Amino acid sequence: MSDDIFILLGQALFAVVGASIRWINTTDNPKTITKLSSNNSSINSTKNPEVSQNSSVLARLEGPKSAKEGNNIQIIWKITNNLDVPINDVQGIDQNEIYNFGEINPGETKTYSYFIYVPSLKEIKNDFGLNESISDSFYIGGFNIKYLINGVEHSTSSNSLEIDLV
């Protein structure tokens, strides 16, 4: 098995482990899936993404509703500033990615996207043993953001995704 596949499987495992240990806002259900329409394609996000203490900076994770094993899927981070002031030095961070959004003005939304590989059952068995299996869904933990408002650091977390495997 190539080193690239092993690295991707390791990244997927870290995403699940990292998401399970991060704090989750108990008022939101991170596994609630809703369909959003974007260019005639269905995407996942949570019904109520987790928000910062002031409930005015939103972080949202989006991806496909379903995916096939062995394919790459596009993941999108969205950050919306609903404050009356700009937020500065905005960074999105997860187990595999760090992205600098820079400044986000009031009412503005910025996005970042990347692709992640969904391993096949054969790849899972080759890497982790013949007794391993795949669940009916592929889980992606959320991402965190940190940002400055008037020089004071704030942070919040996005929702996670559960993508049906078809």
Residue pairs with C-beta under 8 A, 6 or more apart in sequence:
1 123
1 126
1 127
5 117
5 119
5 123
5 127
6 127
8 116
8 117
8 119
9 119
9 123
9 124
9 127
11 95
11 96
11 116
12 116
12 117
12 118
12 119
12 138
14 95
14 96
15 94
15 95
15 96
15 139
15 140
15 141
16 139
16 141
18 94
18 95
18 141
19 139
19 140
19 141
19 142
19 160
20 141
22 141
22 142
22 144
22 157
23 157
24 30
24 50
24 157
25 50
25 51
25 157
27 48
28 46
28 47
28 48
28 49
28 50
28 159
29 46
29 47
30 46
30 50
30 142
30 159
30 160
31 46
31 160
31 162
32 46
32 47
32 48
33 44
33 46
33 65
33 161
33 162
34 44
34 45
34 46
34 47
35 42
35 43
35 44
35 65
36 42
36 43
36 44
36 45
36 62
41 64
42 64
42 65
43 62
43 63
43 64
43 65
43 76
44 62
44 63
44 64
44 65
44 161
44 162
44 163
45 60
45 61
45 62
45 159
45 161
46 60
46 61
46 159
46 160
49 58
49 59
49 60
49 61
49 158
49 159
50 59
50 142
50 156
50 157
50 158
50 159
51 57
51 58
51 59
51 156
52 154
52 155
52 156
53 154
53 156
54 83
54 154
56 81
56 82
56 83
57 79
57 80
57 81
57 82
57 83
57 87
57 145
57 147
57 154
57 156
58 78
58 79
58 80
58 82
58 156
59 77
59 78
59 79
59 92
59 142
59 143
59 144
59 145
59 156
59 157
59 158
60 77
60 78
60 79
60 80
60 158
60 159
61 75
61 76
61 77
61 78
61 140
61 142
61 143
61 158
61 159
61 160
61 161
62 75
62 76
62 78
62 161
63 73
63 74
63 75
63 76
63 140
63 161
63 163
64 73
64 74
64 163
65 163
65 164
66 163
66 164
66 165
66 166
67 73
67 118
67 138
67 163
67 164
67 165
67 166
68 118
68 165
68 166
69 118
69 119
69 120
69 121
69 134
69 165
70 118
70 119
70 120
70 123
71 117
71 118
72 115
72 116
72 117
72 118
73 115
73 116
73 118
73 163
74 113
74 114
74 115
75 113
75 114
75 115
75 116
75 140
75 161
76 111
76 112
76 113
77 92
77 99
77 111
77 112
77 113
77 143
77 158
78 109
78 110
78 111
79 90
79 92
79 101
79 104
79 109
79 110
79 111
79 145
80 104
80 108
80 109
81 87
81 104
81 105
81 106
81 107
81 108
81 109
82 106
82 107
83 106
83 149
84 106
85 106
85 149
85 150
86 103
86 104
86 105
86 106
87 103
87 104
87 147
87 148
87 149
87 154
88 102
88 103
88 147
88 148
88 149
89 100
89 102
89 103
89 146
89 147
89 148
90 100
90 101
90 102
90 103
90 104
90 110
90 145
90 146
90 147
91 98
91 99
91 100
91 101
91 145
91 146
91 147
92 98
92 99
92 101
92 112
92 143
92 144
92 145
93 99
93 143
93 144
93 145
93 146
94 141
94 142
94 143
94 144
95 141
97 112
97 114
97 143
99 112
101 110
101 112
101 145
102 110
104 110
104 147
116 140
118 138
118 163
118 165
119 127
119 134
121 133
121 134
124 132
124 133
124 134
125 132
134 165
135 165
136 164
136 165
137 162
137 163
137 164
137 165
138 162
138 163
138 165
139 160
139 161
139 162
139 163
140 160
140 161
140 162
140 163
141 160
142 157
142 158
142 159
142 160
143 157
143 158
144 155
144 156
144 157
144 158
145 155
145 156
145 157
145 158
146 153
146 154
146 155
147 153
147 154
147 155
148 154
